[in-house]
């Protein structure tokens, strides 16, 4: 049986509006977030939805894939903010 690889996505931290939206996220309110497929060319961006948890500890990113399925990535919000602060 062939093996299928599920695509994974990374939050695009070089896009200024993306960074600003994430840094100013409000608990429970979904915001647009740009993500990049890890196995695609560097100029490929996809709009996903990101939501900060009610307790402010995690940031969930939901990507609607081309096949109609959704893929969710849960990130530590503190680590995400730290990564944003380290970008020039």
Secondary structure, DSSP 4 states (H G I P E B T S, - for coil): ----PPP-EEE--S-HHHHHHHHT--BT--EEEEEEETTS-TT--EEEEEEE-TTSSEEEEEEE-TTS-EEEEEEEHHHHHHHHHT--
